[in-house]
Amino acid sequence: MTHVRVASLAAVALLAVSAARAEDAKPAAAAAAPAAADRAHIDAAVAFLKALTHTSRKGDQGAQAWDALKAVAGDKVSVTIAGAHHDLDIAAKTGDAKLVTFQKIGTLREGKEIKGVEVETLDFKIGADEHKGKGKLLMSQTDGKWTVQAIEAE
């Protein structure tokens, strides 16, 4: 009988600790919600860059990549690599500059205003030539949705 009481008391204590931890987690979860909204431009940029790396794939994977681009960009995106202009026509699903890889993304600001994202490394392939350097995605926000307008790479 004593073992049953000890086990019952231990179970009640465990429930009390679990409830206290759950209460402590609520403010942290509430604080995380605004932080996720602050990252919307980052999420859109990552979706754009991932989709752009997959546009050269054949079949359904390539088609899905172009559809994913359309969700986070307009019909055309201006691409400037080392001062040379390249076309990225998302509506026509064509582009002469292919993104191979990208690394390390951060927010691009002008004062307190978010202008897009900075990318530490953009690795493009243009025909047989490769170009690797720092870059940025210039973005705009309309009705709470971030879209990529242009890519500039050094």
Backbone as a chain_set.jsonl record, in Angstrom:
{"seq": "MTHVRVASLAAVALLAVSAARAEDAKPAAAAAAPAAADRAHIDAAVAFLKALTHTSRKGDQGAQAWDALKAVAGDKVSVTIAGAHHDLDIAAKTGDAKLVTFQKIGTLREGKEIKGVEVETLDFKIGADEHKGKGKLLMSQTDGKWTVQAIEAE", "coords": {"N": [[0.82, -1.19, 0.0], [1.969, 1.234, 0.684], [3.777, 1.617, -1.368], [2.095, 2.174, -3.468], [1.025, 4.663, -2.744], [3.379, 6.223, -2.78], [4.067, 6.001, -5.471], [1.825, 7.235, -6.597], [2.057, 9.834, -5.556], [4.46, 10.548, -6.771], [3.689, 10.535, -9.446], [1.813, 12.633, -9.47], [3.507, 14.762, -8.802], [5.176, 14.729, -11.046], [3.344, 15.413, -13.059], [2.724, 18.017, -12.244], [5.201, 19.306, -12.612], [5.471, 19.005, -15.384], [3.279, 20.524, -16.256], [4.052, 23.055, -15.376], [6.329, 23.478, -16.96], [5.13, 23.544, -19.471], [3.643, 25.896, -19.27], [5.73, 27.734, -19.074], [6.758, 27.507, -21.626], [4.877, 28.679, -23.288], [5.099, 31.625, -23.476], [7.509, 31.716, -24.914], [6.827, 30.466, -27.31], [4.927, 32.27, -28.209], [6.545, 34.481, -28.645], [8.067, 33.521, -30.717], [6.37, 33.52, -32.911], [6.07, 36.25, -33.998], [8.731, 36.475, -34.803], [8.926, 34.643, -36.871], [7.384, 35.896, -38.799], [9.023, 38.037, -39.302], [10.97, 36.849, -40.757], [10.014, 36.356, -43.272], [10.915, 37.412, -45.722], [13.39, 36.175, -45.949], [12.628, 33.492, -46.091], [11.226, 33.516, -48.535], [13.312, 34.22, -50.265], [15.074, 32.028, -49.982], [13.414, 29.989, -50.95], [13.187, 30.872, -53.603], [15.913, 30.761, -54.487], [16.518, 28.01, -54.133], [14.657, 26.888, -55.909], [15.571, 28.037, -58.299], [18.029, 26.755, -58.61], [17.154, 24.295, -59.39], [15.921, 24.5, -61.854], [17.116, 23.623, -64.19], [16.709, 20.95, -64.333], [15.267, 18.027, -65.785], [11.981, 17.14, -67.017], [9.261, 16.578, -64.71], [10.432, 17.566, -62.347], [11.902, 19.816, -63.135], [9.794, 21.383, -64.166], [8.296, 21.77, -61.838], [10.109, 23.29, -60.408], [10.181, 25.695, -61.912], [7.542, 26.5, -61.491], [7.62, 26.922, -58.731], [9.364, 29.096, -58.678], [7.767, 31.052, -59.875], [5.965, 31.508, -57.856], [7.328, 33.101, -56.047], [8.362, 35.249, -57.372], [8.19, 37.71, -60.039], [7.051, 37.707, -63.512], [9.374, 38.166, -64.935], [12.803, 38.384, -64.053], [15.429, 40.496, -63.36], [18.778, 39.828, -64.028], [22.03, 40.393, -63.131], [25.328, 39.777, -63.661], [28.547, 40.2, -62.753], [28.482, 42.715, -63.991], [27.342, 42.165, -66.464], [24.289, 41.744, -68.201], [21.718, 39.33, -67.893], [19.009, 37.348, -68.988], [16.149, 36.242, -67.195], [13.421, 34.707, -67.688], [10.667, 33.909, -66.27], [8.003, 33.338, -66.855], [8.17, 32.326, -69.47], [9.816, 30.25, -68.927], [12.633, 30.281, -69.255], [16.153, 30.928, -69.189], [19.427, 32.196, -69.351], [21.452, 32.106, -67.502], [22.406, 29.858, -65.129], [21.847, 28.907, -61.822], [24.097, 27.317, -59.731], [25.025, 26.762, -57.077], [24.473, 28.158, -53.767], [25.341, 30.111, -50.859], [25.078, 31.034, -47.431], [22.995, 33.345, -46.294], [21.762, 36.612, -45.62], [19.982, 39.417, -44.226], [19.355, 42.214, -46.278], [19.554, 45.55, -45.815], [18.418, 48.948, -45.987], [18.978, 51.495, -44.145], [16.483, 51.152, -41.802], [14.819, 49.751, -43.35], [13.933, 46.797, -45.073], [15.453, 45.528, -47.911], [15.96, 43.264, -49.313], [17.941, 40.319, -49.706], [21.297, 39.457, -48.811], [23.8, 37.449, -50.286], [26.386, 35.345, -49.541], [27.834, 33.666, -51.283], [27.257, 33.127, -54.636], [26.997, 30.856, -57.166], [27.174, 30.715, -60.461], [26.417, 29.319, -63.691], [27.058, 30.072, -66.948], [26.424, 29.306, -70.022], [29.316, 27.716, -71.046], [30.91, 28.877, -69.204], [31.783, 29.626, -65.795], [30.786, 31.473, -62.92], [31.551, 32.846, -59.826], [30.708, 34.458, -56.864], [30.01, 37.15, -54.47], [26.649, 38.247, -53.802], [23.332, 39.667, -54.259], [19.828, 39.591, -53.65], [17.362, 41.559, -54.774], [14.394, 42.655, -53.439], [10.801, 43.024, -53.128], [7.926, 43.96, -51.211], [4.561, 43.189, -51.289], [1.324, 43.447, -50.234], [1.997, 41.915, -47.975], [3.469, 39.84, -49.055], [6.583, 38.699, -50.11], [8.601, 39.244, -52.96], [11.021, 38.382, -55.454], [12.828, 40.691, -57.318], [15.184, 41.302, -58.674], [18.506, 40.044, -59.35], [21.773, 40.505, -58.335], [25.121, 39.939, -58.921], [28.548, 39.906, -57.988]], "CA": [[0.0, 0.0, 0.0], [2.855, 2.379, 0.745], [4.348, 1.789, -2.697], [1.059, 2.783, -4.318], [0.98, 6.081, -2.392], [4.603, 6.859, -3.262], [3.948, 6.073, -6.931], [0.803, 8.238, -6.891], [2.641, 11.142, -5.275], [5.471, 10.8, -7.806], [2.957, 10.847, -10.676], [1.252, 13.972, -9.303], [4.625, 15.701, -8.883], [5.608, 14.761, -12.448], [2.331, 16.192, -13.787], [2.875, 19.424, -11.864], [6.407, 19.811, -13.278], [5.159, 19.086, -16.819], [2.384, 21.664, -16.462], [4.845, 24.278, -15.197], [7.164, 23.634, -18.15], [4.254, 23.931, -20.584], [3.33, 27.311, -19.075], [6.943, 28.485, -19.404], [6.985, 27.431, -23.076], [3.897, 29.508, -23.998], [5.654, 32.921, -23.889], [8.536, 31.513, -25.931], [6.131, 30.186, -28.57], [4.312, 33.525, -28.651], [7.62, 35.336, -29.145], [8.564, 32.944, -31.966], [5.447, 33.836, -34.001], [6.505, 37.45, -34.703], [10.038, 36.25, -35.416], [8.691, 33.957, -38.14], [6.907, 36.908, -39.741], [10.185, 38.851, -39.645], [11.801, 36.051, -41.659], [9.283, 36.057, -44.505], [11.759, 37.726, -46.877], [14.42, 35.13, -46.005], [11.972, 32.278, -46.573], [10.954, 33.699, -49.962], [14.604, 34.19, -50.971], [15.56, 30.642, -49.991], [12.553, 29.259, -51.89], [13.582, 31.312, -54.943], [17.24, 30.242, -54.811], [16.417, 26.554, -54.282], [13.95, 26.609, -57.162], [16.428, 28.425, -59.408], [19.04, 25.715, -58.797], [16.525, 23.091, -59.946], [15.247, 24.762, -63.137], [17.759, 22.916, -65.3], [16.321, 19.536, -64.281], [14.334, 17.595, -66.832], [10.696, 16.559, -66.63], [8.424, 17.173, -63.671], [11.234, 18.302, -61.367], [12.173, 21.128, -63.72], [8.524, 22.119, -64.23], [7.959, 22.165, -60.473], [11.028, 24.373, -60.027], [9.706, 26.932, -62.545], [6.313, 26.89, -60.779], [8.035, 27.462, -57.431], [9.902, 30.439, -58.932], [6.651, 31.965, -60.157], [5.299, 31.819, -56.585], [8.1, 34.061, -55.254], [8.941, 36.261, -58.266], [7.318, 38.114, -61.13], [7.262, 36.974, -64.758], [10.767, 38.344, -65.334], [13.716, 38.832, -63.016], [16.661, 41.047, -63.911], [19.958, 39.162, -63.49], [23.272, 41.058, -63.507], [26.47, 39.024, -63.145], [29.804, 40.891, -63.094], [28.165, 43.829, -64.882], [26.654, 41.711, -67.679], [22.869, 41.452, -67.99], [21.223, 38.042, -68.373], [17.561, 37.273, -68.851], [15.471, 35.15, -66.52], [12.007, 34.854, -68.03], [9.996, 32.844, -65.538], [6.777, 32.984, -67.571], [8.552, 31.499, -70.617], [10.656, 29.18, -68.385], [13.954, 30.322, -69.891], [17.179, 31.766, -68.574], [20.745, 31.769, -69.822], [22.33, 31.948, -66.338], [21.91, 28.801, -64.24], [22.432, 28.933, -60.486], [24.589, 26.0, -59.355], [24.947, 26.701, -55.612], [24.468, 29.42, -53.017], [25.699, 29.917, -49.454], [25.0, 32.07, -46.393], [22.06, 34.421, -46.611], [21.478, 37.572, -44.562], [19.076, 40.49, -44.608], [19.896, 43.417, -46.908], [18.763, 46.685, -45.335], [18.782, 50.337, -46.245], [18.443, 52.062, -42.902], [15.708, 50.117, -41.131], [13.959, 49.122, -44.353], [14.449, 45.587, -45.71], [15.493, 45.649, -49.374], [16.148, 41.941, -49.893], [18.905, 39.508, -48.983], [22.672, 39.349, -49.29], [24.229, 36.056, -50.37], [27.847, 35.357, -49.514], [28.35, 33.02, -52.486], [26.368, 32.683, -55.714], [27.796, 30.167, -58.179], [26.385, 30.64, -61.692], [26.987, 28.766, -64.923], [26.512, 30.779, -68.11], [27.023, 28.545, -71.108], [30.418, 26.895, -70.544], [31.623, 29.671, -68.197], [31.263, 29.668, -64.431], [31.076, 32.707, -62.189], [31.278, 32.678, -58.4], [30.972, 35.678, -56.118], [28.964, 37.657, -53.585], [25.513, 38.77, -54.538], [22.153, 40.065, -53.5], [18.516, 39.508, -54.268], [16.563, 42.744, -54.475], [13.038, 42.16, -53.27], [9.776, 43.982, -52.72], [6.821, 43.371, -50.466], [3.239, 43.663, -51.676], [0.282, 42.748, -49.48], [2.611, 40.965, -47.059], [4.185, 38.792, -49.782], [7.882, 39.113, -50.639], [8.943, 38.696, -54.271], [12.337, 38.734, -55.974], [12.77, 41.559, -58.495], [16.447, 41.3, -59.381], [19.677, 39.399, -58.773], [23.038, 41.15, -58.694], [26.281, 39.182, -58.452], [29.833, 40.549, -58.291]], "C": [[0.864, 1.254, 0.0], [3.45, 2.668, -0.626], [3.361, 2.468, -3.642], [0.98, 4.275, -4.032], [2.204, 6.825, -2.913], [4.528, 7.028, -4.779], [2.92, 7.133, -7.322], [1.336, 9.636, -6.66], [3.677, 11.506, -6.335], [4.784, 11.191, -9.119], [2.367, 12.247, -10.613], [2.359, 15.024, -9.423], [5.108, 15.84, -10.318], [4.625, 15.568, -13.295], [2.462, 17.679, -13.483], [4.091, 20.043, -12.552], [6.147, 19.982, -14.767], [4.265, 20.279, -17.114], [3.137, 22.979, -16.331], [5.731, 24.529, -16.408], [6.337, 24.083, -19.343], [3.888, 25.405, -20.481], [4.519, 28.19, -19.429], [7.168, 28.534, -20.909], [6.03, 28.346, -23.848], [4.443, 30.879, -24.376], [6.716, 32.775, -24.979], [7.897, 31.244, -27.283], [5.479, 31.454, -29.11], [5.363, 34.475, -29.215], [8.144, 34.831, -30.477], [7.659, 33.306, -33.142], [5.818, 35.139, -34.711], [7.851, 37.278, -35.388], [9.887, 35.558, -36.759], [8.201, 34.945, -39.194], [8.058, 37.805, -40.189], [11.091, 38.146, -40.64], [11.131, 35.8, -43.002], [10.13, 36.348, -45.742], [12.861, 36.686, -47.054], [13.816, 33.847, -46.576], [11.692, 32.363, -48.075], [12.243, 33.62, -50.774], [15.15, 32.772, -51.065], [14.734, 29.801, -50.964], [12.937, 29.595, -53.332], [14.918, 30.672, -55.351], [17.228, 28.72, -54.993], [15.741, 26.194, -55.602], [14.835, 26.929, -58.364], [17.519, 27.383, -59.66], [18.462, 24.47, -59.471], [15.879, 23.298, -61.315], [15.876, 24.027, -64.312], [17.435, 21.416, -65.302], [15.288, 19.239, -65.353], [13.024, 17.111, -66.221], [9.957, 17.335, -65.557], [9.219, 17.993, -62.664], [11.566, 19.706, -61.878], [10.922, 21.986, -63.768], [8.099, 22.605, -62.845], [8.846, 23.312, -60.0], [10.577, 25.694, -60.636], [8.422, 27.423, -61.868], [6.637, 27.494, -59.418], [8.624, 28.86, -57.587], [8.774, 31.444, -59.115], [5.943, 32.389, -58.867], [6.025, 32.909, -55.796], [8.779, 35.129, -56.113], [7.904, 36.63, -59.327], [7.59, 37.276, -62.369], [8.694, 37.066, -65.248], [11.563, 38.873, -64.156], [14.984, 39.303, -63.707], [17.849, 40.378, -63.23], [21.196, 39.878, -64.025], [24.422, 40.322, -62.831], [27.735, 39.686, -63.667], [29.564, 41.979, -64.135], [27.441, 43.447, -66.159], [25.217, 41.315, -67.355], [22.503, 40.11, -68.616], [19.727, 37.994, -68.106], [17.132, 36.046, -68.061], [13.985, 35.406, -66.719], [11.259, 33.678, -67.416], [8.727, 32.402, -66.255], [7.08, 32.052, -68.749], [9.434, 30.313, -70.208], [12.005, 29.103, -69.098], [14.882, 31.246, -69.11], [18.537, 31.271, -69.016], [21.759, 31.625, -68.691], [21.688, 30.937, -65.391], [22.62, 28.899, -62.896], [22.815, 27.508, -60.092], [24.474, 25.814, -57.848], [24.864, 28.104, -55.035], [24.778, 29.107, -51.561], [25.484, 31.192, -48.651], [24.186, 33.295, -46.816], [21.859, 35.306, -45.393], [20.6, 38.689, -45.106], [19.843, 41.679, -45.177], [18.986, 44.573, -46.514], [19.317, 47.999, -45.862], [18.152, 51.125, -45.103], [17.747, 50.943, -42.151], [14.842, 49.328, -42.103], [14.647, 47.915, -45.006], [14.327, 45.743, -47.219], [15.626, 44.307, -50.073], [17.091, 41.131, -49.043], [20.277, 39.594, -49.642], [23.028, 37.866, -49.282], [25.754, 36.066, -50.448], [28.443, 34.74, -50.78], [27.206, 32.619, -53.41], [27.269, 32.085, -56.786], [26.91, 29.941, -59.407], [27.156, 29.921, -62.795], [26.262, 29.446, -66.079], [27.161, 30.15, -69.338], [28.081, 27.621, -70.536], [31.186, 27.599, -69.423], [30.945, 29.578, -66.835], [31.669, 30.973, -63.787], [30.65, 32.502, -60.743], [31.62, 33.969, -57.681], [29.83, 36.035, -55.187], [27.821, 38.191, -54.425], [24.392, 39.207, -53.624], [20.91, 39.864, -54.342], [17.759, 40.747, -53.824], [15.105, 42.32, -54.499], [12.082, 43.302, -52.944], [8.657, 43.219, -52.026], [5.517, 44.017, -50.903], [2.204, 42.81, -50.961], [0.856, 41.642, -48.595], [3.401, 39.852, -47.727], [5.472, 39.357, -50.38], [8.132, 38.446, -51.978], [10.309, 39.215, -54.706], [12.16, 39.543, -57.253], [14.031, 41.46, -59.343], [17.511, 40.534, -58.607], [20.894, 40.17, -59.264], [24.168, 40.34, -58.081], [27.546, 39.893, -58.87], [30.619, 39.728, -59.289]], "O": [[0.505, 2.244, -0.637], [3.611, 3.828, -1.005], [3.756, 3.246, -4.511], [0.878, 5.077, -4.96], [2.082, 7.935, -3.43], [4.887, 8.08, -5.308], [3.132, 7.86, -8.292], [1.101, 10.532, -7.471], [3.754, 12.663, -6.749], [5.255, 12.086, -9.821], [2.415, 12.979, -11.602], [2.171, 16.055, -10.069], [5.418, 16.945, -10.763], [5.047, 16.331, -14.164], [2.322, 18.509, -14.381], [4.023, 21.178, -13.024], [6.551, 20.984, -15.357], [4.465, 20.973, -18.111], [2.889, 23.916, -17.09], [5.873, 25.672, -16.842], [6.787, 24.908, -20.138], [3.827, 26.097, -21.498], [4.353, 29.261, -20.012], [7.717, 29.512, -21.415], [6.352, 28.751, -24.965], [4.267, 31.283, -25.526], [6.81, 33.621, -25.869], [8.376, 31.744, -28.301], [5.475, 31.69, -30.318], [5.088, 35.2, -30.17], [8.618, 35.623, -31.291], [8.14, 33.39, -34.272], [5.878, 35.144, -35.94], [8.09, 37.869, -36.44], [10.636, 35.849, -37.692], [8.571, 34.834, -40.363], [8.069, 38.281, -41.324], [11.902, 38.795, -41.301], [11.686, 35.056, -43.81], [10.065, 35.599, -46.716], [13.225, 36.352, -48.181], [14.413, 33.198, -47.435], [11.898, 31.392, -48.803], [12.266, 33.021, -51.849], [15.636, 32.363, -52.12], [15.284, 28.995, -51.714], [13.003, 28.708, -54.183], [15.03, 30.109, -56.44], [17.862, 28.203, -55.913], [16.196, 25.305, -56.321], [14.849, 26.179, -59.341], [17.895, 27.154, -60.809], [19.202, 23.681, -60.057], [15.338, 22.348, -61.88], [15.219, 23.83, -65.334], [17.863, 20.699, -66.207], [14.531, 20.118, -65.765], [12.973, 16.723, -65.054], [10.011, 18.563, -65.496], [8.731, 19.013, -62.176], [11.511, 20.673, -61.118], [10.967, 23.175, -63.451], [7.601, 23.722, -62.7], [8.391, 24.199, -59.278], [10.587, 26.718, -59.952], [8.237, 28.627, -61.692], [6.005, 28.464, -58.998], [8.413, 29.72, -56.732], [8.821, 32.551, -58.577], [5.39, 33.486, -58.788], [5.412, 33.574, -54.962], [9.668, 35.835, -55.638], [6.887, 35.956, -59.489], [8.276, 36.257, -62.296], [9.184, 36.149, -65.906], [11.082, 39.689, -63.37], [15.547, 38.593, -64.541], [17.931, 40.356, -62.002], [21.389, 39.962, -65.238], [24.495, 40.246, -61.605], [27.969, 39.73, -64.875], [30.362, 42.143, -65.058], [26.967, 44.328, -66.876], [24.959, 40.637, -66.36], [22.927, 39.795, -69.728], [19.245, 38.539, -67.113], [17.677, 34.956, -68.234], [13.374, 36.209, -66.014], [11.227, 32.585, -67.981], [8.406, 31.213, -66.263], [6.339, 31.102, -68.997], [9.762, 29.468, -71.04], [12.461, 28.029, -69.491], [14.452, 32.204, -68.468], [18.781, 30.065, -69.053], [22.834, 31.067, -68.909], [20.571, 31.137, -64.913], [23.848, 28.968, -62.838], [21.98, 26.604, -60.111], [23.898, 24.83, -57.384], [25.142, 29.095, -55.71], [24.522, 28.003, -51.079], [25.689, 32.296, -49.154], [24.64, 34.144, -47.583], [21.792, 34.816, -44.266], [20.497, 38.872, -46.319], [20.859, 42.097, -44.621], [17.797, 44.577, -46.835], [20.509, 48.136, -46.139], [16.949, 51.387, -45.099], [18.347, 49.901, -41.889], [14.205, 48.348, -41.718], [15.797, 48.004, -45.435], [13.256, 46.046, -47.744], [15.43, 44.212, -51.285], [17.069, 41.222, -47.815], [20.399, 39.776, -50.853], [22.617, 37.121, -48.392], [26.336, 36.716, -51.316], [29.446, 35.234, -51.295], [26.307, 31.873, -53.022], [28.2, 32.739, -57.256], [26.018, 29.093, -59.397], [28.386, 29.923, -62.817], [25.035, 29.407, -66.181], [28.317, 30.434, -69.65], [27.793, 26.827, -69.641], [32.022, 26.98, -68.764], [29.724, 29.468, -66.728], [32.74, 31.516, -64.06], [29.54, 32.046, -60.465], [32.707, 34.516, -57.868], [28.821, 35.334, -55.115], [27.991, 38.54, -55.593], [24.485, 39.131, -52.398], [20.938, 39.954, -55.569], [17.542, 40.956, -52.631], [14.639, 41.705, -55.458], [12.494, 44.39, -52.542], [8.47, 42.018, -52.223], [5.384, 45.241, -50.889], [2.215, 41.584, -51.077], [0.273, 40.564, -48.481], [3.954, 38.997, -47.035], [5.447, 40.373, -51.074], [7.912, 37.246, -52.135], [10.701, 40.333, -54.373], [11.434, 39.135, -58.16], [13.971, 41.524, -60.571], [17.436, 40.391, -57.387], [21.029, 40.452, -60.455], [24.179, 40.082, -56.877], [27.624, 40.427, -59.977], [31.727, 40.11, -59.666]]}, "num_chains": 1, "name": "protein.A"}
